[in-house]
Amino acid sequence: MRAKAVKDTTIFDQPAYNASEAARILNLPVSTLKAWCFGQSGHNRKGAPTDFRPVIRPADAKARLLSFANLCELHVLSAIRRQYKIPLPKVRDSVDYVRKELNSARPFIDRQFMTNGIELLVEHAGKLLAVSRQGQEAMRGEFELALARIERNRDGMPIRLFPFSRTSLKSAEQPKSVVIDPRLSFGRPVISSAAVPTRIIADRFQAGDSMNEMAEDYGVGEAEIEEALRFERLRAA
């Protein structure tokens, strides 16, 4: 069992995604993802240069590559971005605070984040953003729903991520038809019940294959094929 855990850890941390691909998987603006992972340089209103440190610690900063672990971190972090447009300095300040309080290099995917970590971050971010108590409850709910889409092994390590596939539904209503698993298809999006890459589904559909034909070929429901196509359209957009 221990040998398997070591193997999973290696896959979990391996640099595997560039910024553009990670942004498409998570439905994040590329510029936002790059700022969170690699920092951002610019100028303030007075024209003075500014330099923002990254929020997430990438697997390979030099090559600008991210790991599955980084995807999970970004997935959780982006949960509140669905409702709250938080400036990068405040995001980083909140993450640094929680990282220090939990004594964790990766607070968003640390076991403690599921217990007192969310509370720490929401309270700290809420004060920075002047978010009401009701707003903080909503923020906490977004984090909890995002964490529920990360599957862990017995050691508490994230091993599968179910990314959001729709922008029109609330987090609680999002299906789990598409999964990212570093042990399947090199960590690219696949149908969760059949491990078929969503890219293949999209290619076959463009070539003229019907959803019913593909559902029969892969032994899945037509709704899962439709969700895979929806996910690929979202990535393309």
VEXDREN-2710 file (C-alpha; in Angstrom, 1 decimal):
% VEXDREN-2710
k/r/px/py/pz
1/MET/0.0/0.0/0.0
2/ARG/2.9/2.4/0.8
3/ALA/4.5/1.7/-2.5
4/LYS/1.3/2.7/-4.3
5/ALA/1.1/5.9/-2.3
6/VAL/4.6/6.9/-3.3
7/LYS/3.8/6.2/-7.0
8/ASP/0.7/8.4/-6.7
9/THR/2.7/11.2/-5.2
10/THR/5.1/11.2/-8.1
11/ILE/2.3/11.5/-10.6
12/PHE/0.5/14.0/-8.4
13/ASP/3.5/16.4/-8.5
14/GLN/4.8/15.9/-12.0
15/PRO/4.9/19.0/-14.3
16/ALA/2.4/18.2/-17.0
17/TYR/0.3/21.2/-18.0
18/ASN/1.2/24.6/-19.5
19/ALA/-0.7/27.6/-18.5
20/SER/-3.0/27.7/-21.5
21/GLU/-4.0/24.1/-21.1
22/ALA/-4.6/24.4/-17.4
23/ALA/-6.7/27.5/-18.0
24/ARG/-8.9/25.7/-20.5
25/ILE/-9.5/22.8/-18.2
26/LEU/-10.4/25.0/-15.3
27/ASN/-12.3/27.6/-17.4
28/LEU/-10.1/30.4/-16.2
29/PRO/-8.7/33.4/-18.1
30/VAL/-5.1/32.6/-19.1
31/SER/-3.9/35.9/-17.7
32/THR/-5.5/35.2/-14.3
33/LEU/-3.9/31.8/-14.1
34/LYS/-0.5/33.1/-15.1
35/ALA/-0.7/35.8/-12.5
36/TRP/-1.7/33.4/-9.8
37/CYS/1.0/30.9/-10.7
38/PHE/3.9/32.9/-12.0
39/GLY/3.3/36.4/-10.7
40/GLN/2.6/39.6/-12.6
41/SER/4.4/42.8/-13.4
42/GLY/2.8/46.0/-14.4
43/HIS/2.4/49.7/-13.4
44/ASN/0.1/51.3/-10.9
45/ARG/-2.1/54.4/-11.5
46/LYS/0.8/56.7/-11.0
47/GLY/2.9/54.9/-13.5
48/ALA/5.2/53.3/-11.0
49/PRO/6.3/49.7/-11.7
50/THR/4.6/46.9/-9.6
51/ASP/5.6/43.4/-9.1
52/PHE/3.2/40.8/-7.7
53/ARG/4.4/37.5/-6.3
54/PRO/2.5/34.3/-7.4
55/VAL/-0.1/32.8/-5.2
56/ILE/0.4/29.1/-6.3
57/ARG/3.8/27.5/-6.2
58/PRO/4.1/25.8/-9.7
59/ALA/5.7/22.4/-10.1
60/ASP/8.2/23.9/-12.5
61/ALA/8.4/27.6/-12.4
62/LYS/11.3/27.8/-14.8
63/ALA/9.6/25.9/-17.5
64/ARG/6.2/27.4/-16.5
65/LEU/4.6/24.0/-16.1
66/LEU/1.9/23.0/-13.6
67/SER/1.2/19.6/-12.0
68/PHE/-2.1/17.9/-11.1
69/ALA/-1.6/19.2/-7.6
70/ASN/-1.5/22.7/-9.0
71/LEU/-4.7/22.1/-10.9
72/CYS/-6.5/21.1/-7.7
73/GLU/-5.1/24.2/-5.9
74/LEU/-6.3/26.4/-8.7
75/HIS/-9.7/24.7/-8.9
76/VAL/-10.3/25.5/-5.2
77/LEU/-8.9/29.0/-5.5
78/SER/-11.0/29.8/-8.5
79/ALA/-14.2/28.7/-6.7
80/ILE/-14.7/32.1/-5.1
81/ARG/-13.7/33.8/-8.4
82/ARG/-16.9/32.5/-9.8
83/GLN/-18.7/35.1/-7.6
84/TYR/-16.0/37.4/-6.2
85/LYS/-13.5/39.3/-8.3
86/ILE/-10.7/39.4/-5.9
87/PRO/-7.6/41.5/-6.7
88/LEU/-4.4/39.5/-6.9
89/PRO/-2.6/41.2/-3.9
90/LYS/-5.6/40.3/-1.6
91/VAL/-5.8/36.8/-2.9
92/ARG/-2.1/36.3/-2.2
93/ASP/-2.3/37.9/1.2
94/SER/-5.2/35.6/2.2
95/VAL/-3.4/32.5/1.0
96/ASP/-0.1/33.5/2.8
97/TYR/-2.1/34.0/6.0
98/VAL/-3.7/30.5/5.7
99/ARG/-0.4/28.9/4.7
100/LYS/1.2/30.3/7.8
101/GLU/-1.6/29.4/10.1
102/LEU/-1.8/25.8/8.8
103/ASN/2.0/25.5/8.5
104/SER/1.3/24.1/5.0
105/ALA/3.0/24.7/1.7
106/ARG/-0.3/23.9/-0.1
107/PRO/-3.1/25.0/2.1
108/PHE/-5.9/24.6/-0.5
109/ILE/-5.3/20.8/-0.8
110/ASP/-4.2/20.2/2.7
111/ARG/-6.4/18.0/4.9
112/GLN/-6.7/20.8/7.4
113/PHE/-8.2/23.1/4.8
114/MET/-11.4/21.0/4.8
115/THR/-11.8/21.7/8.5
116/ASN/-10.4/24.9/10.0
117/GLY/-8.6/26.1/6.8
118/ILE/-11.7/27.3/5.0
119/GLU/-12.8/29.2/8.1
120/LEU/-9.5/30.9/8.4
121/LEU/-9.4/32.0/4.7
122/VAL/-13.0/33.1/4.6
123/GLU/-12.7/35.2/7.7
124/HIS/-9.4/36.8/6.6
125/ALA/-10.5/37.4/3.0
126/GLY/-13.9/38.7/4.2
127/LYS/-12.2/41.4/6.2
128/LEU/-10.0/42.4/3.3
129/LEU/-12.9/42.6/0.9
130/ALA/-15.4/44.0/3.4
131/VAL/-17.7/41.0/2.7
132/SER/-20.8/40.8/4.8
133/ARG/-21.4/37.8/7.1
134/GLN/-24.0/36.5/4.6
135/GLY/-21.4/36.9/1.9
136/GLN/-18.9/35.0/3.9
137/GLU/-21.3/32.2/4.3
138/ALA/-21.7/32.0/0.5
139/MET/-17.9/32.2/0.0
140/ARG/-17.5/29.3/2.5
141/GLY/-20.1/27.3/0.5
142/GLU/-18.3/27.8/-2.7
143/PHE/-15.1/26.4/-1.2
144/GLU/-16.8/23.4/0.3
145/LEU/-18.5/22.5/-3.1
146/ALA/-15.2/22.9/-4.9
147/LEU/-13.5/20.6/-2.4
148/ALA/-16.2/18.0/-2.9
149/ARG/-15.1/17.7/-6.5
150/ILE/-11.7/16.5/-5.5
151/GLU/-11.4/12.8/-4.7
152/ARG/-8.7/11.6/-2.3
153/ASN/-7.0/8.4/-1.4
154/ARG/-6.7/6.9/2.1
155/ASP/-3.8/9.2/2.8
156/GLY/-5.9/12.2/2.1
157/MET/-4.0/12.9/-1.1
158/PRO/-6.0/14.3/-4.1
159/ILE/-6.1/11.7/-6.9
160/ARG/-9.0/12.8/-9.1
161/LEU/-10.5/16.2/-10.0
162/PHE/-14.0/16.7/-11.5
163/PRO/-13.7/20.2/-13.2
164/PHE/-16.8/22.3/-13.7
165/SER/-18.2/21.7/-17.1
166/ARG/-20.9/24.3/-17.2
167/THR/-21.0/28.1/-16.5
168/SER/-24.8/28.3/-16.3
169/LEU/-25.3/26.0/-13.3
170/LYS/-24.6/26.6/-9.6
171/SER/-21.7/24.6/-8.2
172/ALA/-24.0/22.2/-6.4
173/GLU/-25.8/21.3/-9.7
174/GLN/-22.6/20.6/-11.7
175/PRO/-22.4/17.0/-13.0
176/LYS/-19.3/14.9/-12.5
177/SER/-19.2/13.3/-16.0
178/VAL/-15.7/14.6/-16.8
179/VAL/-12.6/13.8/-14.6
180/ILE/-8.9/14.7/-14.5
181/ASP/-6.9/11.7/-13.2
182/PRO/-3.1/11.8/-13.6
183/ARG/-3.1/8.0/-14.0
184/LEU/-5.4/8.1/-17.0
185/SER/-4.7/9.6/-20.5
186/PHE/-1.7/11.5/-19.2
187/GLY/-4.0/13.5/-16.9
188/ARG/-6.1/14.9/-19.7
189/PRO/-9.9/15.2/-19.4
190/VAL/-11.8/11.9/-19.8
191/ILE/-15.3/10.6/-19.3
192/SER/-15.3/9.6/-15.7
193/SER/-17.2/6.3/-16.2
194/ALA/-15.3/5.1/-19.2
195/ALA/-11.9/6.8/-19.3
196/VAL/-12.4/8.0/-22.8
197/PRO/-10.7/11.3/-23.6
198/THR/-13.2/14.1/-24.1
199/ARG/-11.1/15.3/-27.0
200/ILE/-11.8/12.0/-28.9
201/ILE/-15.5/12.5/-28.3
202/ALA/-15.3/16.0/-29.8
203/ASP/-13.3/14.8/-32.8
204/ARG/-15.7/12.0/-33.5
205/PHE/-18.7/14.3/-33.2
206/GLN/-17.1/16.7/-35.7
207/ALA/-16.4/13.8/-38.0
208/GLY/-20.2/13.0/-38.1
209/ASP/-20.6/10.4/-35.4
210/SER/-23.8/10.7/-33.4
211/MET/-24.0/10.9/-29.6
212/ASN/-26.0/7.7/-29.6
213/GLU/-23.4/5.8/-31.6
214/MET/-20.6/6.9/-29.3
215/ALA/-22.7/6.1/-26.2
216/GLU/-23.1/2.5/-27.5
217/ASP/-19.4/2.2/-28.5
218/TYR/-18.2/3.2/-25.0
219/GLY/-21.0/1.7/-22.9
220/VAL/-22.0/5.0/-21.4
221/GLY/-25.2/7.0/-21.3
222/GLU/-25.9/9.5/-24.0
223/ALA/-26.0/12.3/-21.3
224/GLU/-22.3/11.6/-20.5
225/ILE/-21.4/12.0/-24.2
226/GLU/-23.3/15.2/-24.3
227/GLU/-21.5/16.5/-21.2
228/ALA/-18.1/15.6/-22.7
229/LEU/-19.0/17.6/-25.8
230/ARG/-20.2/20.5/-23.6
231/PHE/-17.0/20.5/-21.7
232/GLU/-14.9/20.6/-24.9
233/ARG/-17.0/23.4/-26.3
234/LEU/-16.4/25.3/-23.0
235/ARG/-12.6/24.7/-23.4
236/ALA/-12.7/25.8/-27.0
237/ALA/-14.5/29.0/-26.1
END
